[in-house]
Amino acid sequence: MERFFKRKLSTDSSSLSNPGSSNARPIEVDEILANLQADPGLRTRMADYSPNIRDEIRRAYLQKGPCQPRSYKFPQTNQSGINRPFIAHWFDDHDWLEYSIAKDAAFCLHCYLFKSNFDQVGGDAFTGVGFNNWKKAKERFNLHIGPVGSVHNQAREVAYNLMHQTTHIETIVIKQTSQARTAYRTCLNASLKCTRYLLRQGLSFRGHDESAQSSNKGNYLELLQFLADHDEKVKAVVLENAPGNLKLIAPSIQKDLVNSCAKETIDLILSDVKDRYFSIMVDEARDVSIKEQMAMVLRYVNDKGQIIERFVGVQHVTDTTSSALKEAIDEFFSSANLSFFKLRGQGYDGASNMRGEFNGLKTKILREQPCAFYVHCFAHQLQLALVAVAKKNIDVNSFFTTANSLVNVVGASCKRRDALRAQYQEELVRAFEDDCLITGRGLNQERTLIRAGDTRWNSHYALQKKDQDIVSAMNLVKTCKENLQLMRDNEFEELVEQASSFCYKHDIIVPTMDEEYVIPGRSRRNAPMKTNYHRYRVEIFIHVIDGQLAELNDRFNEVSTELLTCLACLSPKNNFVAFDKRKLVRLAQFYPYDFSDRDLLMLEDQLGVYVHHMRSSSDFSQLEGISSLAEKMVEKGMHEIFPFVYLLLTLALVLPVATASVERAFSAMNIIKNPLRNRMGDQWLNDSLIVYIERDVFACIDNEIIMQRFQNMKTRRGQL
């Protein structure tokens, strides 16, 4: 039997679950590095990690930097009769200082990482339990630093040496020549160029056969060979011309390069978020390997007053309960040094099969941050309202069931598909001869039957725009209701004409509307007397539209709530006709963390001057939405003159409207993780998706920055 089955090696299960096991496999090391706890009060002790991976963990923490939640509202503790909080500007005085939100205590990054290397001198106030005597904070910080030879200063020196390879023992022993350094830099730069191209295009790296005899070694090696063939300098230092232990083509090297690209992209995104208010949009979907993946997008307003939505990662969630989802979001916030204190909105896919769990998640986040308003994702709610009612009608439901059956019958047969294509070609020729063929990009292409679905991108209209604001979305929902009512009252005859024209064209029998309606297969004896006109207009057309209008009113009952009514007063449309000072002050009261009583008084004073200036300025007379208003205020410097009004605009703009950005991430996931790459690891998938989706951000990152991060991830044989 051993000829056919490889014997499974016995492995101690405890060594796999314990991060301190020296037998940890590389895949487990990747998981540990990907899930490092950012909060210093919740971290695993450095001594509990395996000695073989401690340096990698230390590098990861040093690359992230200390946990300094500057925008967090630090709680006050009564000390000596005075309420004292942690002071954020202490971070400016001490670059090693960290703060734990979980423990409300201060810690030292360098001592946490390296104190275990020295004899245990002193207590563990800054490494274990944390320090929180804010009355004596400055005194204790200086005491912790100590003289030149103190444990803290020794740990700081070791941290510097670890991140600068010129001081490593390996570097001192090897002492590479300047020529070797130049060759290594050229080789690494060429490898990074290949990585950049493959990530931007969403292509695979590895090949089925990467041996020297293979005619197709995979995209990475083939692209590297292409670069070598067209650049003599690259050819001289890569592949067979590179040292045997420094070719930079191993899978682990490829993963490190991709991870470096992803981390630099995320760092650049988070540096743009800074201390701004933001909202989160979360959705879930199954990938090709039947794993539940949760994607997250941040929505914020940048320095130019523009609405920005950025994809920040996808995470495999084995448990889809609200508690598990909240924990996953907490982990991301912790790793990215984001604070719930700046969270002002949350949006989830109302069509998701985890809708109930997302409702629980919404509630949990609201408990932690009451100002993180939950707003319906309008595009999905609108689509759901229309589809849900249509499915309740027996005739409409039966029609789409029959249509889907037809798609299955035609799509399952090559002969039927060929017959469909032939007929379509005949129609195109006939239309061309009659000079009635409509031409344009994407038209008249060979295609098959399209399956009817609940959601189609072309049915979402403008609601799925990234820069859509909530006030404009409310107006679009109102327009949808008005159009449905107009269709109900006046457009049935036009619909009958269009349907009849289609039927005549395709030799389909059209019933006479004035004739008596006969139920197929039923006796006329006891059947109710009604005409075809009554049947199609009243029982189907009007019945479905009335149900859709009622469903829209039910789903969008929030449109009439006080919050959204107040938001509408920010609209600059028709020269600020919707402006209402009282309602805007009331809107500010929904954000008690952002507007104190004194701020509310100043806001009220600003609003009177603001609306007069806006109405008298030609620069603001033609604006249509609050997104364009915010951009124009920044452009003209009005955001500094009316800071509280601009803050209201910002808070309104960050409220999520649709989860289109998250859904596009899942579309990208189907490109990255396709059936041929169905065994892709979670970290590899996350890194690839970040760079692929946010390629415009990635394009702004210089190769030198990525190479430095790559070098600092671990000790490398080559030196830059």
C-alpha positions in Angstrom: 0.0 0.0 0.0 2.9 2.4 0.7 3.6 2.3 -3.1 0.4 4.3 -3.5 -0.1 6.2 -0.2 2.4 8.2 1.6 2.5 7.5 5.3 1.3 10.5 7.4 4.0 11.7 9.8 3.0 11.8 13.4 2.8 15.4 14.7 2.2 16.6 18.2 -1.0 18.6 18.0 0.0 20.8 20.9 3.0 22.0 18.9 0.8 23.2 16.1 -1.5 25.2 18.3 1.1 26.7 20.6 2.9 29.7 19.0 5.9 28.9 21.1 6.6 25.6 19.5 9.9 25.3 17.8 8.4 22.8 15.3 6.1 25.5 13.9 5.7 25.0 10.1 6.1 27.9 7.7 2.4 28.1 7.0 1.8 28.5 10.7 4.5 31.2 11.0 2.6 33.1 8.2 -0.6 32.8 10.2 1.1 34.1 13.3 2.6 37.0 11.5 -0.7 37.9 9.8 -2.6 37.9 13.1 -0.2 39.7 15.4 -2.1 41.6 18.1 -1.6 45.3 17.9 -2.9 46.2 21.3 0.1 45.9 23.7 -2.1 44.8 26.6 -3.3 41.7 24.7 -0.1 40.5 23.1 1.4 37.1 23.6 4.7 37.3 25.6 7.8 37.2 23.4 9.2 34.4 25.6 6.2 32.3 24.6 7.1 32.3 20.9 9.5 29.8 19.4 13.1 31.1 19.4 13.2 30.3 15.7 10.5 32.9 14.8 11.1 35.6 17.4 13.2 37.8 15.1 10.5 37.6 12.4 7.9 38.7 14.9 10.1 41.5 16.2 10.7 42.7 12.7 6.9 42.7 12.0 6.2 44.7 15.1 9.0 47.2 14.4 7.8 47.7 10.8 4.3 48.4 12.1 5.6 50.8 14.7 4.2 51.4 18.2 0.5 51.2 18.9 -0.4 54.9 19.2 -4.1 55.5 18.9 -3.8 59.3 18.8 -7.5 60.0 17.9 -8.8 57.8 20.7 -10.8 59.5 23.4 -8.7 58.4 26.4 -10.8 57.6 29.5 -10.2 59.5 32.7 -9.2 57.9 36.0 -9.6 59.4 39.4 -6.1 59.8 40.8 -5.6 61.8 44.0 -9.0 63.3 43.6 -8.5 64.5 40.1 -9.7 62.8 36.9 -6.6 62.2 34.8 -6.4 60.7 31.2 -3.5 59.6 29.1 -2.2 62.5 27.1 -1.8 62.0 23.3 1.2 64.4 23.0 3.3 62.0 25.1 3.6 60.0 21.9 5.5 62.9 20.4 8.0 62.9 23.2 8.6 59.1 23.3 8.7 57.2 20.0 8.7 53.9 22.0 5.6 54.6 23.9 2.4 52.5 23.3 -1.1 52.7 24.7 -3.4 49.8 25.3 -7.1 50.6 24.8 -8.0 47.2 26.4 -6.1 47.9 29.7 -6.0 51.8 29.6 -2.3 51.5 30.2 1.1 52.5 28.7 3.7 50.1 27.4 7.2 50.1 25.9 7.5 48.5 22.4 11.3 48.0 22.6 11.2 46.4 26.0 8.3 44.1 25.0 10.4 42.8 22.1 13.8 42.5 23.6 13.7 42.6 27.4 13.7 38.8 27.5 17.2 38.9 25.9 18.6 40.4 29.1 18.6 39.5 32.7 15.2 40.2 34.2 16.0 43.6 35.8 13.2 45.7 37.3 9.4 45.2 37.1 7.1 44.6 34.2 5.1 47.8 34.4 5.9 48.7 30.8 5.9 45.1 29.4 3.3 43.1 31.3 0.7 44.7 33.5 1.1 48.2 32.0 1.6 51.6 33.5 -1.4 53.9 34.3 -0.4 56.3 37.0 -0.9 59.4 34.8 -0.1 61.8 37.6 3.5 60.6 37.6 3.7 59.7 33.9 6.5 62.0 32.8 8.6 61.1 35.8 8.1 57.4 35.3 8.8 57.6 31.5 12.2 59.2 32.2 12.9 56.7 34.9 12.1 53.9 32.5 14.5 55.2 29.9 17.3 55.5 32.5 21.0 56.0 31.8 23.0 54.9 28.8 23.4 51.3 29.9 19.8 50.7 31.0 17.7 47.8 29.8 15.5 50.1 27.8 18.4 51.6 26.0 20.0 48.2 25.3 16.7 47.0 23.9 16.5 50.1 21.7 20.0 49.4 20.4 19.2 45.8 19.6 16.0 46.9 17.8 18.1 49.3 15.7 20.6 46.6 14.9 17.9 44.2 13.9 16.3 46.6 11.4 19.7 47.7 9.9 21.5 44.8 8.3 24.8 46.5 8.1 25.2 45.8 11.8 24.2 42.1 11.7 26.8 39.4 12.4 25.9 37.7 9.1 26.6 41.0 7.3 29.9 41.5 9.0 31.0 38.0 8.3 30.0 38.1 4.6 31.2 41.6 3.8 29.8 41.7 0.3 31.6 43.8 -2.2 30.0 46.8 -3.8 29.7 44.9 -7.0 27.8 42.1 -5.2 25.5 44.6 -3.6 24.8 46.2 -7.0 24.1 42.8 -8.6 21.7 42.0 -5.7 19.9 45.3 -6.1 19.5 44.8 -9.8 18.2 41.2 -9.3 15.8 42.3 -6.6 14.5 45.2 -8.7 13.9 42.9 -11.6 12.0 40.4 -9.4 9.9 43.3 -8.0 9.1 44.5 -11.6 7.8 41.0 -12.4 5.8 41.0 -9.2 4.3 44.4 -9.9 3.1 43.4 -13.3 1.6 40.1 -12.2 -0.2 41.7 -9.3 -1.7 44.5 -11.4 -2.9 42.0 -14.0 -4.2 39.5 -11.4 -2.2 36.7 -12.9 -0.7 33.6 -11.2 2.9 33.4 -10.3 3.7 29.7 -10.2 3.8 27.2 -13.1 2.9 23.5 -13.2 6.5 22.6 -14.1 9.2 25.0 -13.2 12.1 22.7 -14.0 14.9 23.8 -16.3 13.6 21.5 -19.1 10.1 22.9 -19.0 8.8 24.9 -22.0 6.5 27.0 -19.7 7.9 27.7 -16.2 5.0 29.9 -15.1 4.4 33.6 -15.4 6.9 34.8 -12.8 9.9 32.9 -14.2 8.9 33.5 -17.8 8.5 37.2 -17.3 11.8 37.3 -15.5 13.4 35.5 -18.4 11.8 38.0 -20.8 13.3 40.9 -18.8 16.7 39.2 -18.9 16.5 38.7 -22.7 15.9 42.4 -23.3 18.3 43.9 -20.7 21.9 42.7 -20.6 22.4 44.2 -17.1 19.5 42.1 -15.7 20.6 39.0 -17.6 24.0 39.1 -15.9 22.5 38.9 -12.4 19.3 36.8 -12.6 18.4 33.1 -13.0 21.3 31.0 -14.0 23.8 33.9 -13.6 22.7 34.6 -10.0 24.3 32.8 -7.0 22.7 29.5 -6.3 21.4 30.6 -2.9 20.4 34.1 -4.1 18.2 33.7 -7.2 15.1 35.3 -5.6 12.8 32.9 -7.4 11.6 30.7 -4.5 7.9 30.7 -3.6 8.7 32.1 -0.2 10.5 35.1 -1.8 7.5 35.7 -4.1 5.2 35.7 -1.1 7.4 38.1 0.8 7.5 40.5 -2.2 3.7 40.4 -2.6 3.3 40.9 1.2 5.6 43.9 1.1 3.6 45.4 -1.8 0.3 44.8 0.0 1.6 46.3 3.3 3.0 49.4 1.7 -0.3 49.9 -0.2 -2.3 49.6 3.1 0.1 51.9 4.9 -0.4 54.5 2.2 -4.2 54.2 2.4 -4.2 54.5 6.2 -1.8 57.5 6.0 -4.5 59.2 3.9 -7.2 58.3 6.4 -5.1 59.7 9.2 -7.4 60.9 12.0 -10.4 61.5 9.7 -13.9 60.2 10.4 -14.7 57.2 8.4 -17.3 54.5 7.9 -17.0 50.8 7.2 -18.7 48.6 4.6 -18.7 44.9 5.1 -20.0 42.0 2.9 -19.3 38.3 2.7 -19.2 35.8 -0.2 -17.9 32.3 -0.8 -14.8 31.9 -2.9 -14.1 29.1 -5.3 -12.8 26.8 -2.6 -16.1 27.2 -0.6 -14.5 29.5 2.1 -16.6 32.3 3.6 -14.6 35.5 2.9 -15.5 38.8 4.6 -14.4 41.9 2.7 -14.1 45.4 4.2 -14.0 48.9 2.6 -13.3 52.2 4.3 -15.2 55.3 3.2 -13.8 58.8 4.2 -13.4 62.3 2.9 -9.9 63.3 1.8 -8.1 66.6 1.9 -9.8 67.8 -1.3 -13.3 67.1 0.1 -13.7 64.1 -2.2 -15.4 60.9 -1.1 -12.9 58.0 -1.1 -13.7 54.3 -0.8 -10.7 52.0 -0.3 -10.6 48.2 -0.1 -8.5 47.3 2.9 -8.6 43.5 3.0 -10.5 40.2 2.9 -10.6 37.7 5.8 -11.6 34.1 6.0 -14.3 33.7 8.7 -15.0 30.2 9.8 -17.8 31.3 12.1 -20.4 33.7 10.6 -22.0 34.7 13.9 -22.2 38.4 14.8 -19.6 37.9 17.6 -17.1 36.3 15.2 -17.6 39.0 12.6 -17.2 41.7 15.3 -14.0 40.0 16.4 -12.6 39.9 12.8 -13.4 43.7 12.5 -11.7 44.3 15.9 -8.6 42.5 14.7 -8.4 44.6 11.6 -8.9 47.8 13.6 -6.2 46.7 16.0 -3.7 45.8 13.3 -4.3 49.0 11.4 -4.2 51.2 14.5 -7.7 52.5 13.7 -10.1 53.6 16.5 -13.8 53.0 16.8 -13.9 56.5 18.2 -13.6 57.8 14.6 -16.1 55.4 13.2 -19.2 57.3 12.0 -21.1 54.9 9.8 -21.6 51.2 8.9 -23.1 49.6 5.9 -23.9 45.9 5.2 -25.4 44.1 2.2 -29.1 43.7 2.9 -29.3 40.9 0.3 -26.7 38.8 2.1 -27.6 35.4 3.4 -26.0 36.6 6.7 -28.4 39.5 6.9 -29.5 38.5 10.4 -25.9 38.2 11.6 -25.0 41.6 10.1 -27.9 43.1 12.0 -26.4 41.7 15.2 -23.0 43.0 14.2 -24.5 46.5 13.6 -25.9 46.5 17.1 -22.6 45.4 18.7 -20.7 48.2 17.0 -23.4 50.8 18.0 -22.9 49.8 21.6 -19.2 50.6 21.3 -19.6 53.7 19.2 -23.1 55.2 19.3 -22.3 57.7 16.6 -21.5 54.9 14.1 -24.9 55.2 12.4 -26.2 52.3 10.4 -27.7 53.4 7.1 -29.4 51.1 4.6 -27.4 50.3 1.5 -29.9 52.0 -0.8 -29.0 50.2 -4.0 -29.6 46.7 -2.6 -32.7 47.8 -0.6 -34.2 49.3 -3.8 -33.5 46.2 -5.8 -34.7 43.9 -3.1 -38.0 45.8 -2.8 -38.7 45.5 -6.5 -37.7 41.9 -6.8 -39.3 40.6 -3.6 -42.8 41.9 -4.6 -42.5 40.6 -8.1 -41.7 37.1 -6.9 -44.9 37.1 -4.8 -47.0 37.4 -7.9 -47.8 33.9 -9.2 -47.8 34.9 -12.9 -44.6 36.9 -12.7 -42.9 34.2 -10.7 -44.1 31.5 -13.2 -42.8 33.6 -16.1 -39.3 33.9 -14.8 -39.3 30.2 -13.7 -40.2 29.2 -17.3 -37.5 31.7 -18.6 -34.8 30.1 -16.5 -35.9 26.6 -17.6 -35.5 27.8 -21.2 -32.0 29.1 -20.5 -31.1 25.7 -19.0 -32.5 23.8 -22.0 -30.8 26.0 -24.6 -27.5 26.3 -22.7 -27.1 22.6 -22.1 -27.0 21.7 -25.8 -24.3 22.8 -28.3 -26.8 22.2 -31.2 -29.4 24.5 -29.6 -26.8 27.2 -29.0 -25.6 26.9 -32.6 -29.2 27.3 -33.8 -29.7 30.3 -31.6 -26.5 31.9 -33.0 -27.6 31.2 -36.5 -31.0 32.8 -35.9 -29.3 35.8 -34.4 -27.0 36.2 -37.4 -30.1 36.1 -39.7 -31.7 38.9 -37.6 -28.6 41.0 -37.8 -28.4 40.6 -41.6 -32.1 41.5 -42.0 -31.7 44.5 -39.8 -28.7 45.6 -41.8 -30.5 45.3 -45.1 -33.5 47.3 -43.7 -31.1 50.0 -42.5 -32.4 49.7 -38.9 -29.3 48.1 -37.2 -28.2 50.0 -34.1 -24.4 50.1 -33.9 -22.1 51.0 -31.1 -19.5 49.7 -28.7 -20.5 46.3 -27.3 -23.5 45.9 -29.5 -24.4 43.1 -31.9 -21.8 40.7 -30.4 -22.3 36.9 -30.4 -23.9 35.8 -27.2 -26.1 33.3 -25.6 -29.2 33.6 -23.4 -28.8 35.6 -20.2 -30.2 34.1 -17.0 -32.6 36.3 -15.1 -31.3 37.3 -11.7 -32.3 39.3 -8.7 -29.5 41.8 -9.0 -27.8 43.1 -12.2 -25.2 45.8 -12.3 -27.2 47.7 -14.9 -30.3 47.7 -12.7 -28.5 49.6 -9.9 -28.2 52.9 -12.0 -26.5 55.7 -10.2 -26.9 54.4 -6.7 -23.7 52.3 -7.1 -21.4 55.3 -7.7 -18.5 55.4 -5.4 -18.9 59.1 -4.7 -22.6 58.9 -4.1 -23.8 60.8 -1.1 -26.7 59.9 1.1 -28.8 63.1 0.3 -28.6 62.3 -3.5 -29.4 58.7 -2.8 -32.5 59.7 -0.9 -33.6 61.9 -3.9 -33.0 59.0 -6.3 -35.2 56.7 -4.1 -37.9 59.4 -4.2 -37.5 59.6 -8.0 -37.9 55.9 -8.3 -41.2 56.0 -6.3 -42.5 58.8 -8.5 -41.6 56.9 -11.7 -43.4 53.8 -10.5 -46.5 55.8 -9.7 -46.3 57.5 -13.1 -46.0 54.1 -14.8 -48.9 52.8 -12.8 -51.2 55.6 -13.8 -50.3 56.4 -17.4 -48.0 53.8 -19.1 -49.9 50.6 -19.3 -51.1 51.2 -22.9 -47.5 52.0 -24.0 -46.3 48.7 -22.4 -49.0 46.8 -24.2 -47.9 48.3 -27.5 -44.3 47.3 -26.9 -45.2 43.8 -25.9 -47.6 43.4 -28.9 -44.9 44.6 -31.3 -42.4 42.0 -29.9 -45.0 39.3 -30.3 -45.9 40.2 -33.9 -42.3 40.2 -34.8 -41.7 36.7 -33.4 -45.1 35.2 -34.5 -46.5 35.0 -31.0 -50.3 35.1 -30.6 -51.5 38.4 -29.0 -54.8 38.2 -27.0 -57.5 40.8 -27.7 -57.8 42.9 -24.6 -61.6 43.3 -24.9 -62.3 39.6 -25.0 -63.1 37.4 -22.1 -60.2 36.0 -20.2 -60.1 32.2 -20.1 -57.9 30.4 -17.6 -56.0 27.7 -19.5 -57.3 24.2 -18.6 -60.2 25.5 -16.5 -64.0 25.2 -17.2 -65.8 28.5 -18.1 -68.9 27.4 -16.2 -67.8 28.7 -12.7 -65.0 31.0 -13.8 -65.4 34.7 -12.9 -66.3 37.0 -15.8 -63.4 39.4 -16.6 -61.6 40.7 -19.7 -58.0 40.2 -20.7 -57.6 44.0 -20.1 -58.7 43.6 -16.5 -56.6 40.5 -16.1 -53.3 42.1 -17.3 -53.8 45.7 -16.1 -55.4 45.2 -12.7 -54.4 41.8 -11.5 -50.8 41.8 -12.7 -49.6 45.3 -13.7 -51.2 47.5 -11.0 -51.1 44.7 -8.4 -47.3 44.3 -8.7 -46.5 48.1 -8.8 -48.7 48.8 -5.8 -46.9 46.1 -3.9 -43.5 47.5 -4.9 -44.5 51.0 -3.8 -45.7 49.6 -0.4 -42.5 47.6 -0.1 -40.4 50.7 -0.8 -42.2 52.7 1.8 -41.7 50.0 4.3 -38.0 49.4 3.6 -37.2 53.1 3.4 -39.1 54.2 6.4 -35.8 55.7 7.6 -36.0 58.3 4.8 -38.6 60.1 6.9 -36.7 59.9 10.2 -35.2 62.9 11.8 -31.6 62.1 11.0 -32.1 61.9 7.2 -34.5 64.8 7.2 -31.9 66.9 8.8 -29.2 65.7 6.3 -31.4 66.9 3.4 -31.0 70.5 4.7 -27.3 70.4 3.6 -28.2 70.2 0.0 -27.0 73.1 -2.2 -29.5 72.4 -4.9 -31.6 75.4 -6.2 -29.4 77.9 -4.3 -29.7 76.1 -0.9 -33.5 76.2 -0.9 -33.6 73.2 1.6 -31.5 75.1 4.2 -32.9 75.0 7.7 -30.7 76.3 10.5 -32.8 74.6 13.3 -32.6 71.2 11.6 -28.9 71.5 11.0 -28.3 72.3 14.6 -30.4 69.3 15.5 -28.3 67.2 13.1 -25.1 68.2 15.0 -26.8 67.0 18.2 -26.8 63.5 16.8 -23.0 63.6 17.2 -22.3 64.5 20.8 -18.7 63.3 20.6 -18.0 65.8 17.8 -20.1 68.9 18.9 -19.9 70.1 22.5 -22.4 72.6 23.8 -20.0 75.4 23.0 -19.5 74.0 19.5 -23.3 74.0 18.9 -23.5 77.7 19.8 -20.6 78.5 17.4 -22.2 76.3 14.7 -25.5 78.2 15.0 -23.6 81.5 14.6 -21.7 80.1 11.6 -24.8 78.8 9.8 -26.3 82.3 9.4 -23.2 83.8 7.8 -22.6 80.6 5.8 -25.9 80.4 4.0 -25.8 84.2 3.2 -22.3 83.8 1.7 -23.2 80.6 -0.2 -26.4 82.2 -1.8 -24.5 85.4 -2.8 -21.5 83.6 -4.3 -21.7 82.5 -8.0 -19.2 79.7 -7.3 -21.8 77.8 -5.3 -25.0 78.7 -7.2 -24.9 75.7 -9.7 -24.0 72.9 -7.3 -26.3 69.8 -7.2 -25.1 67.6 -4.3 -23.3 67.8 -1.0 -20.3 66.0 -2.4 -19.7 68.8 -4.9 -20.4 71.3 -2.2 -17.6 69.9 0.0 -15.1 69.9 -2.9 -15.9 73.5 -3.8 -15.6 74.6 -0.1 -12.1 73.1 0.0 -11.2 74.6 -3.3 -12.2 78.1 -2.2 -10.9 77.7 1.4 -14.4 77.9 2.9 -13.8 74.8 5.0 -11.4 76.8 7.2 -13.8 79.8 7.4 -16.8 77.6 8.3 -15.2 74.6 10.1 -18.3 73.3 11.9 -20.4 73.4 8.8 -17.7 71.5 6.9 -17.6 69.0 9.7 -21.3 68.4 9.3 -20.8 67.9 5.6 -18.0 65.4 6.3 -20.1 63.4 8.7 -22.9 63.3 6.1 -20.6 62.2 3.3 -19.0 59.3 5.2 -22.3 57.6 5.7 -22.4 54.6 3.3 -24.9 54.5 0.5 -24.1 51.2 -1.3 -21.8 48.2 -1.0 -20.7 48.4 -4.6 -17.0 48.7 -3.7 -17.2 45.5 -1.6 -19.0 43.6 -4.3 -16.4 44.7 -6.9 -13.9 43.2 -4.5 -15.6 39.8 -4.8 -15.7 40.2 -8.6 -11.9 40.7 -8.3 -11.6 37.7 -6.0 -13.1 35.5 -8.7 -10.3 36.7 -11.0 -7.5 36.2 -8.5 -8.7 33.0 -6.9 -10.1 31.1 -9.9 -10.7 27.3 -10.3 -7.0 26.8 -11.3 -5.8 28.6 -8.2 -8.3 27.2 -5.7 -5.7 26.2 -3.2 -4.5 29.8 -2.7 -3.8 30.6 1.0 -5.7 33.3 2.8 -2.8 35.6 3.3 -1.7 35.3 -0.4 -5.3 36.0 -1.5 -5.6 39.0 0.8 -2.2 40.5 -0.3 -3.0 39.9 -4.0 -6.5 41.5 -3.8 -5.3 44.6 -2.0 -2.7 45.4 -4.7 -5.0 44.3 -7.6 -8.0 46.4 -6.5 -6.1 49.5 -5.2 -3.7 49.5 -8.1 -3.8 53.3 -8.4 -2.5 53.6 -4.9 0.1 50.8 -5.5 1.3 52.7 -8.6 2.4 55.6 -6.4 4.8 53.5 -4.3 8.4 53.6 -5.3 10.3 50.3 -5.8 12.9 51.4 -3.2 10.3 51.6 -0.4 9.1 48.1 -1.2 12.6 46.7 -1.4 13.5 48.2 2.0 10.4 46.6 3.6 11.3 43.3 1.9 14.9 43.5 3.3 13.6 44.3 6.8 11.2 41.4 7.0 14.0 38.9 7.8 17.7 38.5 7.5 18.6 38.3 3.8 21.7 36.8 2.3 21.9 39.7 -0.2 22.5 43.3 1.0 21.3 46.5 -0.6 
